[in-house]
């Protein structure tokens, strides 16, 4: 069996009015974005998951497979509402290694 290549994305979660996301809300928002554009089959192929979330900085590290990476990025960019309020999921960085996203101390920047 061939190992799939993965990519790690650093995402900034923003909500209107500066209201902070909790880790559960960020995960729910991420999955809604991916399912709405890619559907169940596309989401299964992407294998996207929220690996970690920094509630103070509102940054999340998302892991997904390499092949549908462009579709995952598009899904995140097209997410405009969550719980009836405007949101933005902004891509900050992409890396092939989680350590490059998390930094030397193992925390999100």
N, CA, C and O of each residue as an XYZ file, in Angstrom:
436
protein
N       0.839     -1.183      0.000
C       0.000      0.000      0.000
C       0.882      1.244      0.000
O       1.854      1.332      0.751
N       0.533      2.191     -0.842
C       1.314      3.412     -0.977
C       0.824      4.450      0.034
O      -0.375      4.673      0.203
N       1.787      5.064      0.690
C       1.471      6.087      1.680
C       1.078      7.381      0.960
O       1.748      7.813      0.023
N      -0.022      7.987      1.418
C      -0.477      9.241      0.822
C       0.314     10.414      1.389
O       0.624     10.460      2.580
N       0.630     11.353      0.514
C       1.308     12.564      0.961
C       0.297     13.498      1.606
O      -0.839     13.625      1.149
N       0.732     14.144      2.671
C      -0.138     15.050      3.413
C       0.406     16.466      3.354
O       1.598     16.687      3.142
N      -0.489     17.409      3.545
C      -0.107     18.810      3.675
C      -0.782     19.373      4.916
O      -1.871     18.948      5.299
N      -0.121     20.324      5.525
C      -0.634     20.990      6.717
C      -0.893     22.448      6.358
O      -0.047     23.111      5.759
N      -2.062     22.935      6.729
C      -2.458     24.300      6.426
C      -2.660     25.062      7.729
O      -3.269     24.544      8.665
N      -2.159     26.267      7.790
C      -2.394     27.139      8.932
C      -3.518     28.084      8.530
O      -3.383     28.859      7.584
N      -4.628     28.011      9.259
C      -5.833     28.763      8.925
C      -6.147     29.750     10.045
O      -6.102     29.403     11.225
N      -6.464     30.978      9.662
C      -6.918     32.005     10.613
C      -8.442     32.040     10.548
O      -9.022     32.269      9.487
N      -9.085     31.810     11.696
C     -10.539     31.828     11.793
C     -10.971     33.215     12.262
O     -10.545     33.674     13.321
N     -11.819     33.885     11.474
C     -12.294     35.222     11.820
C     -13.809     35.253     11.768
O     -14.426     34.666     10.879
N     -14.400     35.942     12.729
C     -15.853     36.088     12.800
C     -16.169     37.567     12.966
O     -15.416     38.307     13.599
N     -17.293     37.990     12.389
C     -17.689     39.395     12.476
C     -17.868     39.819     13.934
O     -18.416     39.071     14.744
N     -17.413     40.993     14.250
C     -17.530     41.511     15.603
C     -16.403     41.051     16.514
O     -16.409     41.364     17.704
N     -15.442     40.315     15.979
C     -14.314     39.862     16.784
C     -14.653     38.773     17.783
O     -13.881     38.527     18.711
N     -15.800     38.109     17.612
C     -16.196     37.026     18.516
C     -15.286     35.827     18.260
O     -15.114     35.411     17.114
N     -14.716     35.282     19.302
C     -13.756     34.185     19.172
C     -14.451     32.848     18.928
O     -15.564     32.614     19.398
N     -13.775     31.984     18.188
C     -14.215     30.610     17.974
C     -13.695     29.747     19.118
O     -12.587     29.965     19.609
N     -14.477     28.787     19.536
C     -13.958     27.735     20.419
C     -13.392     26.646     19.510
O     -13.605     26.679     18.298
N     -12.681     25.693     20.079
C     -12.107     24.603     19.274
C     -13.207     23.788     18.600
O     -13.065     23.395     17.442
N     -14.298     23.532     19.311
C     -15.404     22.761     18.730
C     -16.083     23.524     17.597
O     -16.444     22.935     16.577
N     -16.255     24.822     17.772
C     -16.863     25.632     16.719
C     -15.965     25.691     15.488
O     -16.455     25.642     14.360
N     -14.670     25.795     15.694
C     -13.728     25.834     14.575
C     -13.785     24.525     13.795
O     -13.779     24.531     12.564
N     -13.839     23.406     14.512
C     -13.921     22.102     13.862
C     -15.222     21.975     13.061
O     -15.217     21.498     11.926
N     -16.307     22.396     13.653
C     -17.612     22.333     12.985
C     -17.626     23.226     11.734
O     -18.137     22.823     10.690
N     -17.070     24.420     11.843
C     -17.003     25.356     10.719
C     -16.157     24.775      9.583
O     -16.527     24.876      8.413
N     -15.034     24.175      9.928
C     -14.152     23.556      8.942
C     -14.879     22.443      8.192
O     -14.846     22.398      6.963
N     -15.530     21.550      8.924
C     -16.214     20.426      8.287
C     -17.395     20.889      7.455
O     -17.662     20.311      6.402
N     -18.112     21.914      7.896
C     -19.214     22.456      7.095
C     -18.688     23.003      5.768
O     -19.296     22.784      4.720
N     -17.570     23.707      5.813
C     -16.990     24.283      4.595
C     -16.610     23.189      3.607
O     -16.897     23.296      2.415
N     -15.972     22.150      4.096
C     -15.507     21.082      3.213
C     -16.669     20.272      2.658
O     -16.695     19.971      1.465
N     -17.632     19.915      3.506
C     -18.773     19.141      3.040
C     -19.641     19.933      2.060
O     -20.192     19.356      1.124
N     -19.768     21.241      2.263
C     -20.637     22.031      1.390
C     -20.098     22.107     -0.033
O     -20.885     22.141     -0.979
N     -18.789     22.135     -0.213
C     -18.233     22.228     -1.556
C     -17.866     20.863     -2.135
O     -18.120     20.598     -3.310
N     -17.276     20.005     -1.322
C     -16.760     18.738     -1.839
C     -17.737     17.571     -1.741
O     -17.605     16.592     -2.476
N     -18.711     17.663     -0.847
C     -19.628     16.553     -0.646
C     -18.966     15.458      0.181
O     -17.817     15.593      0.602
N     -19.694     14.382      0.408
C     -19.168     13.301      1.250
C     -17.975     12.604      0.619
O     -16.987     12.332      1.301
N     -18.053     12.313     -0.665
C     -16.957     11.601     -1.328
C     -15.689     12.451     -1.364
O     -14.599     11.956     -1.081
N     -15.833     13.730     -1.713
C     -14.680     14.623     -1.755
C     -14.067     14.831     -0.387
O     -12.845     14.898     -0.250
N     -14.915     14.934      0.630
C     -14.415     15.099      1.995
C     -13.662     13.852      2.440
O     -12.647     13.944      3.131
N     -14.158     12.692      2.043
C     -13.477     11.443      2.398
C     -12.119     11.353      1.706
O     -11.153     10.886      2.309
N     -12.034     11.786      0.467
C     -10.763     11.773     -0.257
C      -9.778     12.770      0.345
O      -8.579     12.496      0.414
N     -10.278     13.923      0.781
C      -9.411     14.963      1.334
C      -8.861     14.582      2.700
O      -7.750     14.975      3.057
N      -9.636     13.817      3.465
C      -9.246     13.416      4.818
C      -8.795     14.611      5.656
O      -7.815     14.529      6.396
N      -9.513     15.706      5.532
C      -9.152     16.920      6.266
C      -9.548     16.790      7.728
O     -10.622     16.288      8.057
N      -8.661     17.252      8.592
C      -8.960     17.236     10.025
C      -8.258     18.419     10.692
O      -7.183     18.851     10.277
N      -8.900     18.918     11.728
C      -8.321     20.004     12.518
C      -7.397     19.372     13.548
O      -7.860     18.791     14.530
N      -6.101     19.485     13.326
C      -5.112     18.849     14.195
C      -4.951     19.589     15.513
O      -4.847     18.971     16.572
N      -4.930     20.911     15.445
C      -4.808     21.702     16.669
C      -5.427     23.067     16.431
O      -5.557     23.522     15.295
N      -5.809     23.715     17.533
C      -6.445     25.025     17.440
C      -6.003     25.879     18.617
O      -6.078     25.455     19.770
N      -5.544     27.079     18.314
C      -5.126     28.045     19.327
C      -6.245     29.057     19.502
O      -6.454     29.908     18.638
N      -6.967     28.971     20.616
C      -8.116     29.856     20.835
C      -7.703     31.305     21.035
O      -8.471     32.213     20.718
N      -6.513     31.534     21.550
C      -6.052     32.908     21.767
C      -5.781     33.603     20.429
O      -6.223     34.730     20.206
N      -5.057     32.925     19.554
C      -4.720     33.514     18.260
C      -5.717     33.202     17.163
O      -5.607     33.736     16.059
N      -6.699     32.338     17.448
C      -7.702     31.916     16.465
C      -7.051     31.293     15.229
O      -7.480     31.531     14.100
N      -6.006     30.489     15.464
C      -5.299     29.796     14.401
C      -5.508     28.302     14.536
O      -5.458     27.755     15.637
N      -5.742     27.643     13.407
C      -5.903     26.205     13.418
C      -4.986     25.549     12.411
O      -4.727     26.101     11.341
N      -4.489     24.360     12.756
C      -3.673     23.588     11.839
C      -4.540     22.468     11.284
O      -5.047     21.633     12.033
N      -4.705     22.457      9.965
C      -5.547     21.489      9.277
C      -4.655     20.553      8.484
O      -3.764     20.999      7.760
N      -4.893     19.248      8.619
C      -4.148     18.250      7.855
C      -5.055     17.707      6.763
O      -6.217     17.396      7.024
N      -4.535     17.588      5.527
C      -5.304     16.972      4.450
C      -4.346     16.295      3.477
O      -3.132     16.488      3.550
N      -4.902     15.502      2.567
C      -4.069     14.819      1.581
C      -3.696     15.794      0.459
O      -4.336     16.832      0.288
N      -2.671     15.450     -0.288
C      -2.114     16.361     -1.287
C      -3.002     16.528     -2.514
O      -3.168     17.646     -3.000
N      -3.571     15.447     -3.019
C      -4.303     15.506     -4.295
C      -5.451     16.515     -4.287
O      -5.520     17.335     -5.203
N      -6.353     16.503     -3.305
C      -7.463     17.473     -3.331
C      -7.146     18.781     -2.598
O      -8.066     19.485     -2.182
N      -5.875     19.115     -2.434
C      -5.486     20.307     -1.668
C      -6.111     21.577     -2.229
O      -6.614     22.405     -1.469
N      -6.086     21.742     -3.549
C      -6.652     22.957     -4.139
C      -8.151     23.071     -3.886
O      -8.660     24.175     -3.695
N      -8.863     21.947     -3.883
C     -10.301     21.971     -3.609
C     -10.577     22.279     -2.134
O     -11.563     22.945     -1.817
N      -9.723     21.805     -1.239
C      -9.880     22.112      0.190
C      -9.661     23.604      0.425
O     -10.408     24.229      1.178
N      -8.653     24.170     -0.206
C      -8.383     25.605     -0.077
C      -9.564     26.414     -0.607
O      -9.966     27.407      0.001
N     -10.116     25.987     -1.742
C     -11.280     26.679     -2.308
C     -12.474     26.594     -1.365
O     -13.191     27.578     -1.181
N     -12.690     25.430     -0.769
C     -13.816     25.256      0.167
C     -13.670     26.184      1.362
O     -14.653     26.771      1.813
N     -12.465     26.321      1.876
C     -12.229     27.200      3.020
C     -12.445     28.668      2.631
O     -13.000     29.447      3.406
N     -12.004     29.031      1.434
C     -12.142     30.413      0.988
C     -13.601     30.784      0.730
O     -13.989     31.940      0.897
N     -14.405     29.804      0.324
C     -15.813     30.080     -0.002
C     -16.739     30.043      1.206
O     -17.924     30.355      1.079
N     -16.230     29.672      2.364
C     -17.058     29.651      3.574
C     -17.285     31.089      4.022
O     -16.338     31.791      4.379
N     -18.545     31.527      4.001
C     -18.841     32.927      4.326
C     -19.716     33.101      5.559
O     -19.717     34.175      6.159
N     -20.466     32.061      5.954
C     -21.326     32.196      7.137
C     -21.200     30.966      8.029
O     -20.968     29.850      7.564
N     -21.359     31.210      9.321
C     -21.385     30.133     10.305
C     -22.351     30.558     11.402
O     -22.194     31.626     11.995
N     -23.333     29.738     11.667
C     -24.396     30.057     12.627
C     -25.071     31.399     12.320
O     -25.432     32.154     13.223
N     -25.229     31.673     11.015
C     -25.920     32.880     10.595
C     -25.106     34.160     10.668
O     -25.644     35.243     10.439
N     -23.829     34.059     10.981
C     -22.973     35.244     11.085
C     -21.821     35.140     10.078
O     -21.331     34.044      9.806
N     -21.395     36.271      9.529
C     -20.291     36.257      8.564
C     -18.977     35.766      9.195
O     -18.622     36.156     10.307
N     -18.279     34.913      8.466
C     -16.971     34.410      8.897
C     -16.006     34.435      7.713
O     -16.412     34.559      6.558
N     -14.735     34.314      8.032
C     -13.698     34.189      7.007
C     -12.666     33.184      7.505
O     -12.210     33.266      8.645
N     -12.305     32.243      6.652
C     -11.249     31.282      6.949
C     -10.090     31.637      6.023
O     -10.150     31.383      4.820
N      -9.057     32.214      6.576
C      -7.947     32.738      5.776
C      -6.724     31.820      5.858
O      -6.246     31.486      6.942
N      -6.241     31.430      4.701
C      -5.060     30.579      4.617
C      -3.821     31.421      4.909
O      -3.582     32.437      4.256
N      -3.035     30.989      5.900
C      -1.826     31.710      6.275
C      -0.564     31.050      5.726
O       0.375     31.729      5.311
N      -0.555     29.713      5.728
C       0.669     29.004      5.380
C       0.339     27.558      4.996
O      -0.626     26.983      5.500
N       1.147     26.973      4.099
C       1.035     25.558      3.736
C       2.409     24.933      3.896
O       3.420     25.535      3.533
N       2.442     23.716      4.443
C       3.709     23.020      4.615
C       3.487     21.518      4.514
O       2.377     21.026      4.715
N       4.555     20.802      4.202
C       4.504     19.350      4.174
C       4.844     18.739      5.519
O       4.728     17.528      5.707
N       5.268     19.585      6.464
C       5.639     19.106      7.799
C       4.890     19.897      8.858
O       4.835     21.126      8.803
N       4.315     19.189      9.821
C       3.563     19.851     10.889
C       4.469     20.761     11.713
O       4.033     21.811     12.187
N       5.713     20.365     11.882
C       6.652     21.157     12.676
C       6.938     22.513     12.071
O       7.200     23.468     12.802
N       6.895     22.621     10.758
C       7.122     23.905     10.099
C       5.959     24.861     10.349
O       6.141     26.078     10.385
N       4.770     24.304     10.520
C       3.596     25.138     10.829
C       3.613     25.518     12.312
O       3.398     26.676     12.669
N       3.870     24.532     13.161
C       3.784     24.746     14.606
C       4.962     25.550     15.142
O       4.839     26.182     16.192
N       6.072     25.545     14.467
C       7.234     26.283     14.943
C       8.121     25.433     15.832
O       7.814     24.269     16.092
N       9.207     26.003     16.295
C      10.204     25.258     17.065
C       9.696     24.820     18.424
O      10.132     23.793     18.944
N       8.776     25.583     19.009
C       8.281     25.237     20.340
C       7.089     24.287     20.285
O       6.565     23.890     21.326
N       6.659     23.922     19.084
C       5.546     22.985     18.962
C       4.183     23.615     19.173
O       3.188     22.917     19.368
N       4.144     24.953     19.132
C       2.880     25.667     19.306
C       2.592     26.446     18.028
O       3.500     26.764     17.260
N       1.325     26.743     17.818
C       0.962     27.567     16.674
C       1.423     28.983     16.939
O       1.372     29.448     18.078
N       1.885     29.697     15.874
C       2.391     31.064     16.056
C       1.348     32.017     16.589
O       1.634     33.197     16.789
